[in-house]
Amino acid sequence: MTKIIMTGCSGKMGKSILAAAENRDDVTITAGVDLVAPQQADFIYADSFEHLECDADVIVDFSNPAVLDSMLKYALDKKMPVVICTTGYSEEQKQKIYAAAKEIPVFYSGNMSLGINLIIELAKKAAAVFGDNFDIEIVEQHHNQKLDAPSGTALMIADAISTVKTDAEYVYDRHAYRKKREKKEIGIHSIRGGNIVGEHEVIFAGQDEVLKISHSARSKTVFAVGALNAAAFLKGKAAGMYDMSDLLKENG
């Protein structure tokens, strides 16, 4: 049994993870951390890591970048693995995550969906096959409450393509200048509206043909299940950086 501290336990994703954990016998939510107290909870609650004391195996974080410093300090002090699912980190914050992974196991992913991680692999393959003969655009759609844009997942896809298209240049907005599109560009576009859970499409536009690879998340449950799988996977691992590809390899 993997005992989990859930950061952001009162948020939408936190509630989804709590619900998903109830249907499993390999994980349990031992404690929750959130500025807002959960309405009903049968676990230890604290409004910050500074006020938390409990026995647990792994931290699962679906909260806000502002929580990072206190969460990492707690994890490092306790030598506790952490699954980081929050997006919108600055480069400085990302460096703190990488530094922490030298001392504790860190599972870091901008998207916990199996389907999205398959899209990433397919996009890399397409970029390698098409080379500079196809223009690449990424379009992502999310609900109107999402704070960061572009999404962490869109950047994950772009970063994966960049391992193949090594001279890639990300372009987020084209209205500010007038010029032809360059071959090295990867266009990244964000749409925010309603309660869209998450839509991602990678477009490869060539001469007289277009390839589109897309993924649609119909509920937050897919991300919750992925986060719980990551927590169970991370328990007992050595210090280092892990992501969904490592989990997939272990599960065959």
C-alpha positions as CSV (number, residue, x, y, z in Angstrom):
1,M,0.0,0.0,0.0
2,T,1.4,3.4,-1.0
3,K,0.4,6.2,1.4
4,I,0.0,9.5,-0.4
5,I,0.1,13.2,0.7
6,M,-2.2,15.0,-1.8
7,T,-1.2,18.6,-2.5
8,G,-4.1,20.7,-3.8
9,C,-6.6,18.2,-2.2
10,S,-9.5,20.6,-2.4
11,G,-9.0,21.5,-6.1
12,K,-10.7,19.9,-9.0
13,M,-7.9,17.6,-9.7
14,G,-7.4,16.8,-6.1
15,K,-11.0,15.7,-5.8
16,S,-10.6,13.6,-8.9
17,I,-7.6,11.9,-7.4
18,L,-9.4,11.3,-4.1
19,A,-12.3,9.7,-5.9
20,A,-10.0,7.5,-8.0
21,A,-8.0,6.4,-4.9
22,E,-11.2,5.1,-3.3
23,N,-11.5,2.5,-6.0
24,R,-8.0,1.1,-5.5
25,D,-6.4,-1.1,-2.9
26,D,-2.8,-0.3,-3.8
27,V,-2.9,3.4,-2.8
28,T,-4.5,5.5,-0.1
29,I,-4.6,9.2,0.7
30,T,-3.1,9.7,4.1
31,A,-3.0,13.5,4.2
32,G,-4.0,16.6,2.2
33,V,-2.4,20.0,1.9
34,D,-4.4,23.0,0.6
35,L,-5.2,26.6,1.6
36,V,-8.9,25.6,1.4
37,A,-10.0,22.9,3.9
38,P,-11.7,19.9,2.3
39,Q,-15.5,19.7,3.1
40,Q,-15.3,16.0,4.0
41,A,-12.1,14.2,4.6
42,D,-11.0,11.1,6.4
43,F,-7.4,12.0,6.2
44,I,-5.0,14.5,8.0
45,Y,-5.3,18.0,6.7
46,A,-3.0,21.0,6.8
47,D,-3.1,24.4,5.2
48,S,0.7,24.3,4.4
49,F,3.6,21.9,4.5
50,E,5.0,23.9,7.4
51,H,2.0,22.7,9.5
52,L,1.9,19.0,8.3
53,E,3.2,16.0,10.2
54,C,2.2,12.6,9.0
55,D,3.5,9.2,8.0
56,A,3.4,8.8,4.2
57,D,5.4,7.3,1.2
58,V,4.9,9.8,-1.6
59,I,3.7,13.3,-2.3
60,V,1.4,13.9,-5.3
61,D,1.2,17.5,-6.3
62,F,-1.6,19.0,-8.4
63,S,-1.6,22.5,-7.0
64,N,0.1,25.8,-7.9
65,P,3.7,26.7,-8.7
66,A,3.7,28.9,-5.6
67,V,3.7,25.8,-3.4
68,L,6.9,24.4,-4.9
69,D,9.5,25.7,-2.4
70,S,7.7,24.5,0.7
71,M,6.8,21.2,-0.9
72,L,10.4,20.4,-2.0
73,K,11.7,21.4,1.4
74,Y,9.3,19.0,3.1
75,A,10.1,16.2,0.6
76,L,13.9,16.7,1.0
77,D,13.7,16.9,4.8
78,K,11.7,13.6,4.9
79,K,13.6,12.0,2.0
80,M,10.1,11.5,0.4
81,P,9.5,10.9,-3.3
82,V,7.3,13.4,-5.1
83,V,5.1,13.2,-8.1
84,I,4.8,16.7,-9.7
85,C,1.9,17.2,-12.0
86,T,1.5,21.0,-11.7
87,T,2.4,23.1,-14.7
88,G,3.3,26.8,-15.3
89,Y,6.8,26.7,-13.6
90,S,9.4,29.2,-14.4
91,E,12.8,28.1,-15.6
92,E,14.2,28.9,-12.1
93,Q,11.6,26.7,-10.5
94,K,12.3,23.8,-12.9
95,Q,16.0,24.0,-12.0
96,K,14.9,23.5,-8.3
97,I,13.0,20.4,-9.3
98,Y,16.0,19.0,-11.1
99,A,18.2,19.8,-8.2
100,A,15.9,18.0,-5.8
101,A,16.0,14.9,-8.0
102,K,19.7,14.5,-7.1
103,E,18.5,13.7,-3.5
104,I,15.1,12.2,-3.9
105,P,13.0,10.4,-6.6
106,V,11.0,13.0,-8.6
107,F,8.3,12.0,-11.1
108,Y,7.8,15.2,-13.2
109,S,5.3,15.3,-16.1
110,G,3.1,18.0,-17.5
111,N,0.5,15.4,-18.4
112,M,-0.4,12.1,-16.8
113,S,-2.4,10.7,-19.6
114,L,-1.2,7.5,-21.4
115,G,-2.8,8.8,-24.6
116,I,-0.9,12.1,-24.6
117,N,2.4,10.3,-24.0
118,L,1.7,8.1,-27.0
119,I,1.0,11.3,-29.1
120,I,4.4,12.6,-28.0
121,E,6.1,9.5,-29.4
122,L,4.1,9.6,-32.6
123,A,4.8,13.4,-33.1
124,K,8.6,12.7,-32.7
125,K,8.3,9.9,-35.3
126,A,6.4,12.1,-37.7
127,A,8.9,15.0,-37.3
128,A,11.8,12.6,-38.1
129,V,10.0,11.2,-41.2
130,F,8.8,14.6,-42.6
131,G,11.9,16.7,-41.8
132,D,11.6,20.2,-43.1
133,N,9.0,19.3,-45.7
134,F,6.1,19.8,-43.3
135,D,5.3,22.8,-41.1
136,I,4.4,21.9,-37.5
137,E,1.6,23.6,-35.5
138,I,0.3,22.7,-32.0
139,V,-3.2,23.7,-30.9
140,E,-4.3,23.2,-27.3
141,Q,-7.7,23.9,-25.7
142,H,-8.6,24.1,-22.0
143,H,-11.3,25.4,-19.7
144,N,-11.6,29.1,-18.9
145,Q,-10.1,28.7,-15.4
146,K,-6.7,27.4,-16.5
147,L,-4.0,29.9,-15.5
148,D,-1.0,29.0,-17.7
149,A,-0.8,29.3,-21.5
150,P,0.4,27.5,-23.4
151,S,-0.4,24.3,-21.5
152,G,2.4,22.3,-20.0
153,T,1.4,19.4,-22.3
154,A,1.7,21.6,-25.5
155,L,5.2,22.4,-24.4
156,M,5.9,18.7,-23.7
157,I,4.9,17.9,-27.3
158,A,7.0,20.8,-28.7
159,D,10.0,19.8,-26.6
160,A,9.8,16.2,-27.8
161,I,9.6,17.3,-31.4
162,S,12.6,19.6,-30.7
163,T,14.8,16.5,-29.9
164,V,14.3,15.7,-33.6
165,K,14.0,19.2,-35.1
166,T,17.0,20.5,-33.2
167,D,16.8,24.1,-34.7
168,A,13.2,24.5,-33.7
169,E,11.9,28.0,-32.7
170,Y,8.7,28.3,-30.8
171,V,6.3,30.9,-32.1
172,Y,3.3,31.7,-29.8
173,D,1.7,34.7,-31.6
174,R,2.0,35.9,-35.2
175,H,0.0,39.1,-35.1
176,A,2.9,41.3,-34.0
177,Y,4.9,40.9,-37.2
178,R,4.5,40.4,-40.9
179,K,6.7,37.8,-42.5
180,K,6.5,34.4,-44.1
181,R,6.6,31.3,-41.9
182,E,10.1,29.9,-41.4
183,K,10.7,26.1,-41.7
184,K,12.2,26.0,-38.2
185,E,9.1,27.3,-36.5
186,I,6.8,25.3,-34.3
187,G,3.6,27.3,-33.8
188,I,1.9,26.9,-30.4
189,H,-1.7,28.2,-30.0
190,S,-3.9,28.3,-26.9
191,I,-7.7,28.4,-26.6
192,R,-9.5,28.9,-23.3
193,G,-13.3,28.5,-22.9
194,G,-16.1,26.8,-21.0
195,N,-15.2,23.6,-19.3
196,I,-13.0,21.9,-21.9
197,V,-11.0,19.3,-20.0
198,G,-8.1,19.2,-22.4
199,E,-7.7,19.0,-26.2
200,H,-4.4,18.8,-28.0
201,E,-3.7,18.6,-31.8
202,V,-0.4,18.4,-33.6
203,I,-0.6,19.5,-37.2
204,F,1.9,18.5,-39.9
205,A,1.1,20.6,-43.0
206,G,3.0,19.7,-46.2
207,Q,2.5,20.2,-49.9
208,D,-1.0,18.9,-50.8
209,E,-1.4,16.8,-47.6
210,V,-1.9,17.4,-43.9
211,L,-1.4,15.0,-41.0
212,K,-3.2,15.6,-37.7
213,I,-2.6,13.8,-34.5
214,S,-5.0,14.6,-31.7
215,H,-6.1,13.7,-28.2
216,S,-9.2,14.5,-26.3
217,A,-9.6,14.1,-22.5
218,R,-13.2,13.7,-21.6
219,S,-12.7,13.9,-17.9
220,K,-10.1,14.5,-15.3
221,T,-10.2,10.9,-14.3
222,V,-7.5,9.9,-16.9
223,F,-5.1,12.3,-15.2
224,A,-6.0,11.2,-11.7
225,V,-5.4,7.5,-12.5
226,G,-2.1,8.4,-14.1
227,A,-1.0,10.3,-11.0
228,L,-1.9,7.4,-8.7
229,N,0.0,5.0,-11.0
230,A,3.0,7.3,-10.8
231,A,2.9,7.4,-7.0
232,A,2.8,3.6,-6.8
233,F,5.6,3.4,-9.3
234,L,7.8,5.9,-7.5
235,K,7.7,4.3,-4.0
236,G,11.0,2.7,-3.3
237,K,12.8,4.2,-6.3
238,A,16.3,5.6,-6.2
239,A,16.9,9.4,-6.4
240,G,16.5,10.8,-9.9
241,M,14.2,12.2,-12.5
242,Y,11.3,10.0,-13.7
243,D,8.5,10.5,-16.2
244,M,5.7,8.6,-17.9
245,S,8.1,6.9,-20.3
246,D,9.8,5.2,-17.3
247,L,6.4,4.0,-15.9
248,L,5.4,2.7,-19.3
249,K,8.7,0.8,-19.7
250,E,8.3,-0.9,-16.3
251,N,4.7,-1.9,-17.0
252,G,5.8,-3.3,-20.4
